[in-house]
Amino acid sequence: FPSHDSALYNQKQRGGHTLNLSIPDSGQNLLDVEISSVLIQFNNRDCVLSLITNIGEQREREEERLRNLATEVSNKKLKHEIRERQEVEKILKDKTAHLSAILESSTHSVWTVDVEFRITSFNKNFADVVKHQRDVVVRNGMRVDEHLDQAGPGYAAYWYPLYERGFKGEKLEFEKEDVINGKIVDRRVYIVTWE
């Protein structure tokens, strides 16, 4: 530090100087230090007063403070995102419950099938109609045609090509006439694909 202090002393600068250095400690580990020197009068003589500060510790504390701040900000953002997601899930559950209530109370038969023509969902009216007209108890995962004693192949031959068209994105709407227990039953059918 002598050149630092002697420059200050020789130039009689009262403002002071600051110098940052890495110096070895007793264990030969490098310490980052800041040396602040100022020219003062002591016993009527010009003297240089130097203060050595370990800025490595300050830097570590500042880095820790920044890490804590970043964690706090991340936690707040995560809590906000969780709260938003919970609100969306609640709205979705409410809408789903509302839609389910409408479908269950409907006089229309509503059902869904997967690409293997297995039933994935249905409303009460569909189950009641299939039970009454075909004497089949509907369950998720079943293929209706496999449980029909009468007109089984006819069911598959009629419905499955229509489902295939629906799976390809075609929206179908048509009239269908069936004879059930000797009675003519007219139906309006809609087939759509849900993503």
KESE-673216 format. One record per residue: residue in three letters; x, y, z of N, C-alpha, C, O in turn. Coordinates in steps of 0.05 Angstrom, whole numbers, padded with zeros to 5 digits, always signed. Layout:
<recs>
ALAXYZXYZXYZXYZ;...
</recs>
This chain:
<recs>
PHE+00016-00024+00000+00000+00000+00000+00017+00025+00000+00005+00047-00003;PRO+00043+00024+00003+00059+00048+00006+00056+00067-00017+00054+00091-00013;SER+00055+00058-00042+00053+00076-00064+00026+00091-00063+00024+00114-00070;HIS+00005+00076-00054-00021+00088-00052-00021+00111-00031-00030+00133-00036;ASP-00010+00105-00007-00009+00124+00014+00010+00147+00009+00005+00170+00015;SER+00034+00140-00003+00053+00161-00008+00044+00181-00029+00050+00205-00028;ALA+00029+00171-00049+00018+00189-00069-00002+00208-00056-00002+00232-00062;LEU-00018+00198-00038-00037+00215-00023-00022+00235-00006-00028+00258-00005;TYR-00001+00225+00008+00014+00242+00026+00030+00264+00010+00029+00287+00018;ASN+00043+00256-00011+00059+00274-00027+00043+00295-00041+00051+00318-00044;GLN+00018+00288-00050+00002+00307-00065-00016+00324-00046-00029+00342-00055;LYS-00015+00317-00020-00030+00332+00000-00060+00334-00007-00073+00354-00003;GLN-00070+00311-00018-00099+00311-00025-00115+00305+00000-00110+00286+00014;ARG-00135+00321+00005-00152+00318+00028-00176+00300+00022-00189+00290+00041;GLY-00181+00295-00004-00205+00280-00011-00203+00251-00005-00224+00238+00001;GLY-00180+00239-00006-00177+00211-00001-00177+00194-00026-00184+00203-00047;HIS-00168+00169-00023-00167+00150-00044-00179+00123-00034-00178+00117-00011;THR-00189+00108-00054-00199+00081-00048-00186+00062-00067-00184+00068-00091;LEU-00178+00039-00057-00164+00019-00073-00176-00008-00066-00179-00014-00043;ASN-00182-00025-00086-00192-00052-00082-00169-00071-00089-00157-00069-00110;LEU-00164-00091-00071-00143-00110-00075-00152-00138-00066-00171-00140-00051;SER-00138-00158-00076-00141-00185-00065-00114-00191-00052-00093-00191-00065;ILE-00115-00197-00026-00091-00202-00011-00093-00229+00003-00115-00237+00010;PRO-00071-00243+00007-00072-00269+00021-00075-00265+00051-00063-00247+00063;ASP-00091-00283+00064-00092-00282+00093-00071-00301+00103-00054-00310+00088;SER-00071-00307+00129-00050-00324+00141-00051-00353+00130-00030-00366+00130;GLY-00074-00361+00120-00076-00388+00108-00073-00388+00078-00079-00408+00065;GLN-00063-00366+00067-00058-00362+00039-00084-00363+00022-00084-00368-00002;ASN-00107-00357+00035-00132-00354+00021-00134-00325+00013-00129-00307+00030;LEU-00143-00319-00011-00145-00292-00020-00170-00278-00008-00192-00290-00008;LEU-00165-00254+00002-00187-00238+00013-00190-00214-00005-00171-00201-00013;ASP-00215-00207-00011-00221-00182-00026-00224-00160-00005-00241-00162+00012;VAL-00207-00140-00008-00207-00118+00012-00209-00091-00003-00202-00089-00026;GLU-00219-00072+00012-00220-00044+00002-00204-00027+00021-00208-00028+00045;ILE-00185-00012+00010-00168+00005+00027-00176+00034+00021-00173+00044-00001;SER-00187+00046+00042-00194+00075+00039-00174+00091+00055-00170+00086+00079;SER-00161+00110+00042-00141+00126+00056-00149+00156+00053-00160+00165+00033;VAL-00143+00170+00074-00148+00199+00074-00125+00213+00089-00113+00202+00108;LEU-00118+00236+00080-00097+00252+00093-00109+00268+00116-00128+00282+00112;ILE-00097+00265+00140-00107+00279+00164-00084+00293+00178-00061+00288+00172;GLN-00091+00310+00196-00071+00323+00213-00072+00309+00240-00093+00307+00253;PHE-00049+00300+00250-00047+00288+00276-00022+00299+00290+00000+00296+00279;ASN-00026+00311+00313-00004+00324+00327+00011+00344+00309+00035+00345+00308;ASN-00005+00360+00294+00005+00380+00276+00023+00369+00254+00041+00382+00243;ARG+00018+00344+00247+00033+00332+00226+00014+00320+00206-00007+00310+00214;ASP+00022+00320+00180+00005+00306+00160+00009+00276+00163+00032+00266+00165;CYS-00013+00262+00165-00012+00233+00167-00033+00221+00148-00053+00234+00141;VAL-00028+00197+00141-00048+00182+00124-00062+00162+00142-00049+00146+00155;LEU-00088+00164+00143-00105+00145+00158-00117+00126+00137-00131+00135+00119;SER-00112+00100+00141-00122+00080+00122-00140+00061+00137-00135+00053+00160;LEU-00162+00054+00124-00181+00036+00135-00183+00012+00116-00189+00016+00092;ILE-00179-00012+00126-00180-00036+00109-00206-00051+00115-00211-00058+00138;THR-00222-00055+00095-00248-00068+00099-00249-00093+00082-00243-00093+00058;ASN-00257-00115+00094-00260-00141+00080-00286-00139+00064-00308-00144+00075;ILE-00284-00132+00039-00308-00130+00022-00319-00156+00012-00341-00158+00002;GLY-00303-00177+00015-00311-00204+00008-00335-00213+00024-00355-00224+00014;GLU-00334-00207+00051-00356-00213+00068-00381-00196+00061-00403-00206+00061;GLN-00376-00171+00056-00398-00153+00047-00411-00164+00022-00435-00164+00019;ARG-00393-00172+00003-00403-00182-00023-00420-00207-00018-00441-00211-00030;GLU-00410-00225-00001-00424-00250+00005-00451-00244+00018-00472-00256+00011;ARG-00451-00224+00037-00477-00217+00049-00496-00205+00029-00520-00211+00029;GLU-00486-00189+00011-00502-00177-00010-00513-00198-00029-00536-00198-00037;GLU-00495-00217-00037-00504-00239-00054-00525-00256-00041-00545-00264-00053;GLU-00521-00261-00015-00541-00276+00001-00568-00261+00002-00589-00273-00001;ARG-00566-00235+00006-00590-00218+00007-00604-00219-00020-00629-00220-00021;LEU-00589-00218-00042-00601-00219-00069-00613-00246-00074-00634-00248-00086;ARG-00600-00267-00065-00611-00294-00068-00637-00297-00053-00657-00308-00063;ASN-00637-00286-00028-00662-00287-00012-00684-00271-00025-00707-00279-00025;LEU-00677-00248-00036-00696-00231-00049-00708-00245-00074-00732-00245-00079;ALA-00690-00258-00089-00699-00272-00113-00717-00296-00105-00737-00301-00119;THR-00710-00310-00084-00727-00332-00074-00754-00321-00065-00774-00334-00071;GLU-00754-00299-00051-00779-00287-00042-00796-00279-00066-00821-00284-00065;VAL-00784-00267-00086-00799-00259-00109-00810-00283-00124-00833-00284-00132;SER-00793-00304-00127-00802-00329-00140-00825-00342-00124-00844-00351-00136;ASN-00823-00342-00097-00844-00354-00081-00870-00338-00084-00891-00350-00086;LYS-00868-00312-00085-00892-00296-00088-00905-00301-00115-00929-00304-00118;LYS-00888-00303-00136-00898-00309-00163-00911-00336-00164-00932-00340-00175;LEU-00898-00356-00151-00908-00383-00151-00935-00384-00136-00954-00397-00144;LYS-00936-00370-00113-00962-00370-00098-00984-00357-00114-01006-00367-00114;HIS-00977-00336-00129-00996-00323-00146-01006-00342-00168-01030-00344-00174;GLU-00987-00356-00181-00994-00375-00202-01011-00398-00191-01030-00407-00204;ILE-01004-00408-00167-01020-00429-00154-01048-00419-00149-01068-00433-00154;ARG-01051-00395-00138-01077-00383-00132-01093-00381-00158-01117-00387-00158;GLU-01081-00371-00180-01094-00368-00205-01104-00396-00215-01126-00399-00225;ARG-01086-00415-00213-01093-00442-00222-01116-00454-00206-01134-00466-00218;GLN-01116-00449-00180-01137-00459-00163-01164-00446-00171-01185-00459-00171;GLU-01163-00420-00177-01187-00406-00185-01198-00417-00211-01222-00421-00215;VAL-01179-00422-00231-01187-00433-00256-01199-00462-00253-01219-00469-00265;GLU-01186-00478-00236-01196-00505-00230-01223-00504-00218-01240-00520-00224;LYS-01228-00485-00199-01254-00483-00187-01275-00475-00207-01297-00487-00208;ILE-01269-00456-00225-01288-00448-00246-01293-00472-00264-01316-00477-00271;LEU-01272-00487-00271-01276-00510-00288-01293-00531-00275-01310-00543-00288;LYS-01288-00537-00249-01304-00556-00234-01333-00547-00233-01351-00563-00237;ASP-01337-00522-00227-01365-00511-00226-01379-00514-00253-01402-00523-00254;LYS-01365-00507-00275-01377-00509-00301-01382-00538-00309-01403-00545-00320;THR-01363-00556-00302-01366-00584-00307-01390-00595-00292-01406-00611-00303;ALA-01392-00588-00266-01415-00597-00250-01441-00587-00262-01461-00601-00263;HIS-01441-00562-00270-01465-00550-00282-01473-00565-00308-01496-00572-00312;LEU-01453-00569-00325-01457-00583-00351-01467-00612-00345-01485-00622-00359;SER-01454-00625-00326-01463-00653-00319-01491-00653-00309-01507-00671-00316;ALA-01499-00633-00293-01527-00632-00283-01546-00628-00307-01567-00641-00307;ILE-01539-00611-00326-01556-00607-00349-01558-00633-00365-01580-00641-00373;LEU-01535-00646-00371-01536-00670-00387-01551-00693-00372-01566-00708-00385;GLU-01547-00695-00346-01561-00716-00331-01591-00712-00331-01606-00732-00331;SER-01600-00687-00330-01629-00682-00329-01641-00680-00357-01666-00677-00359;SER-01625-00683-00377-01635-00680-00405-01652-00704-00413-01647-00727-00404;THR-01671-00699-00430-01687-00721-00442-01673-00732-00467-01683-00751-00479;HIS-01650-00721-00474-01634-00730-00497-01615-00751-00487-01605-00750-00465;SER-01609-00770-00505-01588-00790-00499-01561-00778-00507-01557-00770-00530;VAL-01543-00778-00488-01516-00767-00494-01495-00788-00485-01497-00798-00463;TRP-01476-00794-00503-01455-00813-00497-01431-00806-00513-01432-00792-00534;THR-01408-00815-00503-01382-00811-00518-01369-00838-00521-01372-00856-00504;VAL-01353-00841-00542-01338-00865-00547-01309-00857-00554-01304-00835-00564;ASP-01291-00876-00550-01263-00872-00558-01259-00884-00586-01278-00894-00598;VAL-01235-00883-00596-01229-00893-00623-01233-00923-00626-01233-00933-00648;GLU-01235-00937-00603-01241-00966-00604-01270-00972-00601-01279-00994-00597;PHE-01286-00950-00602-01316-00951-00599-01325-00960-00572-01347-00971-00569;ARG-01308-00957-00552-01315-00963-00524-01327-00938-00512-01318-00916-00516;ILE-01348-00942-00496-01362-00919-00484-01344-00907-00462-01333-00922-00445;THR-01341-00881-00463-01325-00867-00444-01341-00850-00424-01332-00844-00403;SER-01366-00843-00432-01384-00829-00414-01412-00830-00426-01416-00835-00450;PHE-01432-00826-00409-01460-00827-00418-01477-00814-00397-01470-00813-00373;ASN-01501-00805-00405-01519-00794-00385-01540-00815-00378-01541-00837-00390;LYS-01556-00809-00358-01576-00828-00347-01596-00836-00369-01604-00859-00371;ASN-01604-00816-00385-01624-00822-00406-01614-00843-00426-01628-00861-00434;PHE-01588-00841-00434-01577-00860-00452-01577-00888-00439-01585-00908-00452;ALA-01569-00890-00414-01569-00916-00400-01597-00927-00398-01601-00951-00402;ASP-01616-00910-00392-01644-00919-00390-01655-00929-00417-01668-00950-00418;VAL-01649-00914-00438-01659-00922-00465-01647-00949-00473-01661-00966-00483;VAL-01620-00952-00470-01607-00976-00478-01618-01000-00461-01622-01022-00472;LYS-01622-00995-00436-01633-01016-00418-01661-01024-00427-01668-01047-00429;HIS-01678-01004-00431-01706-01008-00438-01708-01021-00466-01723-01040-00470;GLN-01694-01010-00485-01697-01019-00513-01681-01044-00519-01690-01061-00535;ARG-01658-01048-00508-01640-01070-00515-01634-01089-00492-01621-01109-00495;ASP-01644-01082-00468-01639-01098-00444-01609-01101-00439-01600-01123-00432;VAL-01594-01079-00442-01565-01079-00437-01559-01058-00416-01568-01035-00418;VAL-01544-01066-00395-01535-01046-00375-01509-01034-00384-01489-01048-00387;VAL-01509-01008-00389-01486-00995-00400-01465-00989-00378-01472-00981-00356;ARG-01440-00993-00386-01417-00987-00368-01395-00974-00384-01393-00979-00408;ASN-01380-00956-00372-01357-00945-00385-01337-00967-00393-01333-00986-00378;GLY-01326-00965-00417-01306-00984-00426-01318-01007-00443-01304-01022-00455;MET-01345-01008-00444-01357-01030-00460-01363-01021-00489-01366-00997-00494;ARG-01364-01040-00507-01374-01035-00534-01403-01046-00535-01407-01069-00530;VAL-01421-01028-00541-01450-01036-00539-01456-01059-00557-01471-01077-00550;ASP-01444-01059-00581-01451-01081-00600-01443-01109-00590-01455-01128-00598;GLU-01424-01110-00573-01415-01136-00562-01436-01148-00543-01434-01171-00536;HIS-01455-01131-00534-01474-01139-00514-01502-01142-00525-01522-01147-00511;LEU-01505-01138-00551-01531-01139-00564-01536-01167-00575-01520-01177-00592;ASP-01557-01180-00566-01564-01206-00577-01577-01203-00605-01572-01218-00623;GLN-01593-01182-00607-01607-01177-00633-01594-01153-00647-01587-01133-00633;ALA-01590-01155-00672-01580-01133-00688-01552-01123-00680-01545-01100-00685;GLY-01536-01141-00667-01509-01133-00660-01492-01125-00683-01481-01102-00683;PRO-01490-01141-00704-01474-01133-00727-01485-01108-00741-01471-01092-00752;GLY-01512-01106-00741-01525-01082-00753-01518-01057-00738-01514-01036-00751;TYR-01515-01059-00712-01508-01035-00696-01480-01025-00704-01476-01002-00710;ALA-01461-01044-00705-01433-01037-00711-01432-01027-00740-01418-01007-00746;ALA-01446-01040-00758-01445-01032-00787-01456-01004-00791-01447-00989-00808;TYR-01476-00997-00775-01488-00971-00778-01472-00949-00763-01465-00928-00776;TRP-01467-00953-00737-01455-00932-00721-01425-00928-00725-01416-00905-00726;TYR-01410-00948-00727-01381-00945-00727-01370-00929-00751-01352-00913-00747;PRO-01381-00932-00775-01372-00914-00797-01378-00885-00791-01363-00867-00798;LEU-01401-00880-00778-01408-00852-00771-01388-00841-00750-01380-00819-00752;TYR-01382-00858-00730-01362-00850-00710-01335-00843-00723-01322-00823-00716;GLU-01327-00860-00742-01302-00856-00756-01302-00829-00770-01282-00814-00769;ARG-01324-00822-00783-01326-00795-00796-01323-00773-00775-01310-00753-00780;GLY-01336-00777-00752-01334-00758-00731-01306-00754-00721-01297-00732-00715;PHE-01291-00777-00718-01264-00776-00709-01246-00761-00728-01225-00749-00720;LYS-01254-00760-00753-01238-00746-00773-01245-00716-00774-01235-00701-00790;GLY-01263-00707-00755-01269-00679-00753-01295-00671-00766-01303-00647-00765;GLU-01309-00689-00779-01334-00683-00792-01356-00680-00771-01359-00697-00753;LYS-01372-00659-00773-01395-00656-00755-01420-00667-00769-01427-00657-00791;LEU-01433-00686-00757-01455-00699-00770-01481-00693-00755-01482-00691-00731;GLU-01502-00688-00771-01529-00684-00760-01548-00698-00779-01548-00692-00803;PHE-01565-00716-00768-01583-00731-00786-01607-00742-00770-01607-00742-00746;GLU-01627-00750-00785-01650-00763-00774-01646-00793-00775-01635-00803-00794;LYS-01656-00807-00755-01654-00837-00754-01680-00848-00745-01691-00839-00725;GLU-01690-00868-00759-01715-00881-00752-01709-00909-00743-01696-00924-00758;ASP-01718-00917-00720-01715-00944-00710-01742-00956-00703-01761-00941-00697;VAL-01743-00982-00704-01767-00996-00695-01759-01011-00669-01743-01029-00670;ILE-01771-01002-00647-01764-01013-00621-01790-01024-00609-01810-01010-00605;ASN-01789-01049-00603-01812-01063-00591-01837-01058-00608-01859-01054-00597;GLY-01834-01059-00634-01857-01056-00652-01865-01027-00657-01884-01022-00671;LYS-01852-01008-00645-01859-00980-00648-01837-00965-00664-01814-00972-00661;ILE-01846-00946-00680-01827-00930-00695-01818-00907-00677-01834-00892-00666;VAL-01792-00904-00675-01779-00883-00659-01762-00866-00677-01743-00876-00690;ASP-01769-00840-00679-01753-00821-00695-01733-00806-00677-01740-00798-00655;ARG-01708-00804-00687-01688-00790-00671-01673-00770-00688-01669-00774-00712;ARG-01664-00749-00676-01645-00730-00688-01618-00735-00675-01616-00734-00651;VAL-01598-00741-00691-01572-00750-00681-01550-00729-00688-01550-00718-00711;TYR-01533-00723-00669-01511-00705-00674-01485-00720-00666-01484-00732-00644;ILE-01465-00719-00683-01440-00732-00677-01418-00710-00681-01415-00699-00703;VAL-01403-00705-00659-01382-00685-00660-01357-00697-00646-01360-00714-00629;THR-01334-00686-00652-01309-00695-00639-01302-00674-00619-01303-00650-00624;TRP-01295-00683-00595-01285-00665-00573-01256-00670-00570-01247-00693-00570;GLU-01241-00648-00568-01212-00651-00564-01206-00656-00535-01183-00658-00527;
</recs>
